[in-house]
Each structure stands twice: as C-alpha cells, then as structure tokens.
C-alpha cells in the first residue's frame, strides 16, 4: 500500500511540475535570445557595409563632409554599444540600443538623399551594388525584428498567463521589452500632402 502511495505522489508531483511551465519558459527564453541574435547579426551586417558605402560616396561628393561624418559617427556609436543578454531584460538599455540604431538609420537616409544629387555616383556599379546590399540588409533587419517581436510576445504571454505566471513569479521571469517606434505619436497622424505649391 505504501509503495502504491509513493508512486501516486510521484506521478502527482511530475504532472504538477510539467504543468508549471518551467520548461516552457526555458524554451521561450532561448527562442527570444536566438531571435535577438539574428537582429544583432543583421545590424552588424549593416554596420560592416557602411564604411564601403561612405568611401564610395566620398570619392564623388567630397563637399558633403558633414553628412559623411554623421554617418561615420552614428556607425561608431552603434558598433560601440555592448550587446549583452542583460539588454533584453533591461528596458532602459534596450531603449538606448534602439535609439543608437535609429540614429544610424537616419544618418544612412541622409546619405542616400545626398547620393541623389550625384548622377555619376548613382551610375557607379560599386555604389549601386552597395546600395542594393544595404537595402537588402534593411529588409533583413525588418524580418529579424518581426521574429524577435513575435518571440517576445510568446514569452510575455507565458509569463502573464495563469498558472505559468506563478512559475514566472517564483523564478523571477519578468516580461521582456519589445521593439517600439521612437516617434509613435508623430507617425499615428496621416501625413499632410499639399500639391498646391
């Protein structure tokens, strides 16, 4: 009889542990880390392309020094930001990472706008190739961010749903920050279009 009770208690304990979600947290956390790794990988790819792009533009647009320097500064800031697993759990550090990457995107946009003023540059094969690679990388960044956002959503749902929220509280699994849009309020309004001028 006692052996039977021990087996019943062991079975009950095993079913309780499997329902607590601990293993699900491990799986979702690793999925978030992998998705984040892909985001960082694509940002690094973009940072690696920038020196070649800047040097190509520099040959044609030497008097656009300010734009070229702002791209170089933004790249330096983006590559000097230390990416650690703690960034994923620290909303302030995560926000700072997003700001640095946003500044780099903005500087690259200005560089592309400058290139429009130089027909010879636009015709240069190496510039076109670099521009194409950069556009492809920006698309990859978008896809990687979408996958990260999805992974964080799944993790956060697990952390906030009952009964796994009890496991989250017990093991201190906090909700992870996701990507946000820096100027969310500004982009929520429709842009003004005026053809009258």
NUPA-909981 format. One record per residue: residue in one letter; x, y, z of N, C-alpha, C in turn. Coordinates in steps of 0.05 Angstrom, whole numbers, padded with zeros to 5 digits, always signed. Example, Ala and Ser with C-alpha at 12.3 -4.5 7.8 and 13.67 -1.06 7.14 Angstrom:
% NUPA-909981
A+00264-00114+00156+00246-00090+00156+00264-00066+00156/S+00257-00045+00142+00273-00021+00143+00258+00001+00157/
% end
This chain:
% NUPA-909981
X+00016-00024+00000+00000+00000+00000+00017+00025+00000/X+00039+00025+00016+00056+00048+00017+00071+00053-00009/X+00078+00032-00023+00091+00034-00049+00072+00047-00069/X+00047+00039-00068+00027+00050-00085+00024+00080-00080/X+00024+00088-00055+00021+00117-00048+00045+00133-00058/X+00069+00121-00055+00093+00135-00065+00092+00139-00095/X+00083+00119-00109+00081+00122-00139+00060+00142-00146/X+00038+00143-00131+00017+00162-00136+00027+00191-00130/X+00042+00194-00109+00053+00220-00102+00074+00229-00123/X+00090+00210-00132+00110+00217-00153+00096+00225-00179/X+00075+00211-00186+00060+00217-00211+00047+00245-00208/X+00036+00250-00184+00024+00277-00180+00044+00299-00182/X+00067+00295-00169+00089+00314-00170+00099+00319-00198/X+00102+00298-00213+00111+00300-00241+00091+00315-00258/X+00065+00310-00254+00045+00324-00270+00044+00353-00262/X+00048+00359-00237+00048+00387-00227+00071+00402-00239/X+00095+00390-00239+00118+00403-00250+00116+00408-00280/X+00105+00389-00294+00102+00392-00323+00082+00414-00330/X+00063+00418-00312+00042+00439-00317+00051+00466-00308/X+00073+00468-00293+00081+00494-00282+00093+00512-00303/X+00102+00501-00325+00112+00518-00347+00142+00524-00346/X+00156+00512-00327+00184+00518-00324+00199+00512-00350/X+00194+00488-00362+00208+00481-00387+00199+00499-00410/X+00174+00508-00409+00164+00526-00430+00179+00553-00428/X+00185+00562-00403+00200+00587-00400+00228+00584-00411/X+00240+00561-00407+00267+00556-00418+00266+00557-00448/X+00247+00544-00460+00244+00543-00489+00239+00571-00500/X+00220+00585-00489+00213+00612-00499+00237+00632-00495/X+00251+00629-00472+00273+00647-00467+00295+00642-00488/X+00301+00617-00494+00321+00611-00514+00312+00621-00542/X+00287+00619-00547+00276+00629-00573+00279+00659-00575/X+00274+00673-00553+00278+00702-00553+00307+00709-00557/X+00325+00695-00544+00354+00700-00547+00363+00695-00576/X+00353+00673-00588+00361+00667-00615+00350+00688-00634/X+00326+00697-00631+00314+00718-00648+00330+00744-00644/X+00338+00750-00619+00353+00774-00614+00381+00772-00628/X+00393+00748-00627+00418+00744-00640+00417+00750-00670/X+00394+00743-00682+00391+00749-00711+00388+00779-00716/X+00374+00793-00698+00372+00822-00701+00400+00835-00700/X+00415+00827-00680+00442+00837-00676+00460+00830-00701/X+00457+00806-00711+00472+00797-00734+00466+00815-00758/X+00441+00822-00762+00434+00839-00785+00444+00868-00781/X+00442+00878-00756+00453+00905-00751+00483+00905-00756/X+00497+00884-00749+00526+00882-00753+00532+00882-00783/X+00515+00867-00799+00519+00866-00828+00516+00895-00839/X+00496+00909-00830+00493+00937-00839+00517+00954-00832/X+00527+00951-00807+00550+00967-00798+00575+00960-00815/X+00577+00935-00823+00600+00927-00839+00599+00939-00868/X+00575+00943-00878+00572+00954-00905+00578+00984-00906/X+00573+00998-00884+00574+01027-00884+00601+01039-00892/X+00624+01029-00882+00650+01041-00890+00654+01040-00920/X+00647+01018-00933+00650+01017-00962+00632+01037-00976/X+00608+01039-00966+00589+01058-00978+00598+01087-00975/X+00608+01094-00951+00617+01121-00945+00642+01127-00963/X+00660+01108-00966+00684+01113-00982+00676+01117-01011/X+00657+01102-01021+00648+01105-01049+00636+01133-01053/X+00619+01141-01034+00606+01167-01037+00627+01189-01034/X+00646+01185-01016+00667+01205-01011+00681+01213-01037/X+00686+01193-01054+00700+01199-01079+00685+01217-01097/X+00659+01217-01096+00642+01234-01114+00633+01260-01100/X+00628+01258-01074+00615+01280-01060+00633+01290-01038/X+00656+01299-01045+00675+01308-01024+00666+01331-01008/X+00649+01349-01018+00640+01372-01003+00616+01365-00985/X+00607+01341-00984+00585+01332-00967+00597+01321-00941/X+00617+01334-00931+00633+01324-00908+00615+01320-00883/X+00597+01338-00878+00580+01336-00854+00563+01311-00854/X+00551+01305-00877+00535+01281-00879+00551+01256-00875/X+00575+01255-00888+00592+01232-00886+00602+01228-00857/X+00608+01250-00844+00617+01248-00816+00595+01239-00797/X+00570+01248-00803+00548+01239-00785+00543+01209-00788/X+00546+01199-00813+00543+01170-00817+00565+01155-00802/X+00589+01165-00804+00611+01152-00790+00608+01153-00760/X+00599+01176-00749+00594+01178-00720+00572+01159-00711/X+00551+01158-00727+00528+01141-00719+00536+01111-00720/X+00552+01104-00740+00562+01076-00742+00580+01070-00718/X+00597+01088-00710+00615+01084-00688+00599+01080-00662/X+00578+01097-00658+00561+01094-00635+00546+01067-00635/X+00537+01059-00658+00521+01034-00659+00539+01010-00654/X+00563+01011-00665+00581+00987-00661+00594+00987-00633/X+00595+01010-00620+00608+01010-00593+00588+01002-00571/X+00562+01002-00577+00542+00994-00557+00546+00964-00551/X+00550+00958-00526+00555+00930-00518+00528+00915-00518/X+00527+00894-00534+00503+00877-00535+00507+00854-00516/X+00492+00853-00495+00494+00831-00476+00466+00820-00471/X+00463+00796-00460+00437+00785-00454+00421+00803-00435/X+00435+00818-00418+00421+00836-00399+00405+00858-00414/X+00414+00865-00438+00399+00885-00453+00370+00877-00458/X+00366+00851-00461+00339+00840-00466+00321+00844-00442/X+00332+00845-00418+00316+00846-00394+00317+00874-00381/X+00330+00893-00394+00333+00920-00383+00320+00939-00402/X+00296+00949-00396+00282+00967-00414+00298+00992-00421/X+00313+01003-00402+00328+01028-00407+00351+01022-00427/X+00365+01000-00423+00387+00993-00441+00376+00986-00468/X+00353+00972-00469+00341+00965-00494+00333+00990-00510/X+00322+01009-00495+00314+01034-00508+00338+01049-00519/X+00360+01049-00505+00384+01062-00514+00395+01048-00539/X+00394+01022-00540+00402+01007-00564+00385+01015-00588/X+00359+01017-00584+00341+01025-00605+00347+01053-00615/X+00354+01071-00596+00360+01099-00604+00385+01100-00621/X+00406+01085-00613+00431+01085-00628+00426+01074-00656/X+00411+01052-00658+00405+01041-00685+00388+01060-00701/X+00369+01074-00688+00353+01094-00702+00369+01117-00713/X+00389+01126-00698+00406+01147-00707+00422+01139-00732/X+00431+01114-00732+00446+01103-00755+00427+01102-00779/X+00403+01093-00776+00384+01092-00798+00379+01119-00809/X+00376+01139-00792+00371+01166-00800+00395+01177-00816/X+00419+01172-00806+00443+01182-00820+00446+01169-00847/X+00439+01143-00849+00440+01129-00875+00420+01141-00894/X+00396+01148-00884+00376+01160-00902+00386+01187-00913/X+00400+01202-00896+00411+01228-00907+00432+01222-00927/X+00448+01202-00923+00469+01195-00942+00457+01187-00969/X+00436+01172-00968+00422+01163-00993+00410+01188-01007/X+00400+01207-00992+00389+01231-01004+00410+01247-01018/X+00434+01248-01005+00457+01263-01017+00464+01250-01044/X+00464+01223-01044+00472+01209-01069+00454+01216-01093/X+00430+01224-01087+00411+01231-01109+00422+01256-01125/X+00438+01272-01112+00449+01296-01125+00473+01291-01144/X+00482+01266-01145+00506+01259-01160+00499+01237-01180/X+00492+01245-01205+00485+01225-01225+00508+01205-01230/X+00533+01215-01230+00556+01197-01235+00558+01176-01212/X+00553+01184-01188+00553+01166-01165+00531+01145-01168/X+00508+01154-01176+00485+01135-01179+00491+01115-01201/X+00508+01123-01220+00514+01105-01243+00537+01086-01236/X+00552+01092-01214+00575+01076-01207+00566+01048-01198/X+00577+01027-01210+00569+01000-01205+00573+00992-01176/X+00596+00999-01164+00601+00991-01137+00582+01005-01118/X+00575+01030-01123+00555+01044-01107+00528+01030-01109/X+00520+01024-01133+00494+01010-01137+00493+00984-01122/X+00516+00969-01124+00517+00943-01110+00515+00946-01080/X+00530+00966-01070+00529+00971-01041+00502+00980-01032/X+00489+00998-01048+00463+01007-01042+00443+00984-01042/X+00445+00966-01061+00428+00943-01062+00432+00925-01038/X+00457+00920-01030+00462+00904-01007+00451+00917-00981/X+00454+00943-00980+00444+00957-00956+00413+00956-00955/X+00400+00959-00978+00371+00956-00978+00362+00928-00970/X+00377+00908-00980+00371+00880-00972+00375+00876-00943/X+00396+00888-00932+00401+00885-00903+00379+00899-00887/X+00370+00922-00896+00348+00936-00882+00323+00918-00881/X+00318+00904-00903+00295+00885-00904+00300+00862-00885/X+00325+00852-00884+00331+00830-00865+00328+00839-00836/X+00335+00864-00831+00332+00875-00804+00303+00876-00796/X+00286+00884-00815+00257+00885-00810+00246+00857-00804/X+00254+00837-00819+00245+00810-00815+00255+00800-00788/X+00280+00805-00782+00292+00796-00756+00278+00809-00733/X+00271+00835-00735+00257+00848-00714+00229+00837-00711/X+00216+00831-00733+00189+00819-00731+00190+00792-00717/X+00210+00776-00723+00213+00750-00709+00219+00754-00680/X+00235+00773-00673+00241+00779-00645+00215+00788-00631/X+00201+00806-00643+00176+00815-00631+00157+00792-00625/X+00155+00774-00644+00137+00750-00641+00147+00732-00618/X+00174+00728-00617+00185+00712-00595+00180+00725-00568/X+00183+00751-00566+00179+00765-00541+00149+00763-00534/X+00132+00766-00554+00103+00764-00548+00096+00737-00536/X+00106+00716-00548+00101+00689-00538+00112+00685-00509/X+00135+00695-00504+00147+00694-00477+00130+00709-00457/X+00123+00734-00465+00107+00751-00447+00080+00740-00441/X+00067+00727-00461+00041+00715-00456+00044+00692-00436/X+00065+00677-00439+00071+00655-00420+00075+00666-00392/X+00090+00688-00390+00097+00700-00364+00073+00712-00351/X+00053+00720-00366+00030+00734-00355+00005+00716-00352/X+00005+00692-00364-00018+00675-00363-00018+00657-00339/X-00042+00650-00329-00045+00632-00306-00045+00604-00317/X-00033+00585-00305-00018+00584-00280+00012+00589-00283/X+00021+00593-00308+00050+00596-00312+00060+00623-00300/X+00042+00642-00295+00051+00667-00283+00060+00662-00254/X+00051+00641-00241+00060+00633-00215+00089+00624-00216/X+00095+00609-00237+00123+00600-00241+00141+00624-00247/X+00130+00642-00263+00145+00667-00270+00152+00683-00245/X+00132+00685-00227+00137+00700-00202+00158+00685-00185/X+00155+00658-00183+00172+00642-00166+00202+00644-00176/X+00206+00643-00202+00233+00642-00213+00242+00669-00224/X+00226+00690-00219+00232+00718-00227+00236+00721-00257/X+00217+00708-00273+00217+00712-00302+00200+00736-00308/X+00213+00758-00313+00198+00783-00318+00191+00786-00347/X+00171+00803-00353+00163+00809-00380+00187+00823-00394/X+00192+00815-00419+00214+00826-00434+00205+00850-00451/X+00222+00870-00454+00214+00893-00471+00215+00885-00501/X+00199+00898-00516+00198+00893-00545+00206+00918-00560/X+00210+00916-00586+00216+00940-00602+00193+00959-00601/X+00199+00984-00600+00178+01005-00602+00187+01025-00623/X+00168+01040-00632+00174+01061-00651+00180+01087-00636/X+00202+01099-00642+00211+01123-00627+00191+01146-00629/X+00180+01150-00653+00162+01173-00657+00133+01163-00661/X+00124+01146-00644+00098+01133-00648+00075+01153-00650/X+00076+01174-00634+00055+01194-00635+00055+01209-00661/X+00079+01216-00671+00081+01231-00696+00072+01215-00720/X+00078+01189-00721+00070+01173-00744+00041+01163-00743/X+00028+01167-00720+00000+01159-00718-00019+01178-00734/X-00009+01202-00740-00025+01221-00755-00018+01217-00785/X-00038+01220-00801-00034+01218-00830-00016+01242-00839/X+00002+01236-00858+00019+01258-00867+00003+01278-00884/X+00011+01304-00882-00002+01324-00898+00010+01325-00926/X-00008+01324-00946+00001+01324-00973-00010+01349-00986/X+00007+01366-00998-00001+01391-01009+00011+01394-01037/X-00006+01392-01057+00004+01395-01085+00000+01424-01095/X-00008+01441-01077-00014+01469-01085+00010+01486-01090/X+00034+01477-01082+00058+01495-01085+00072+01489-01111/
% end
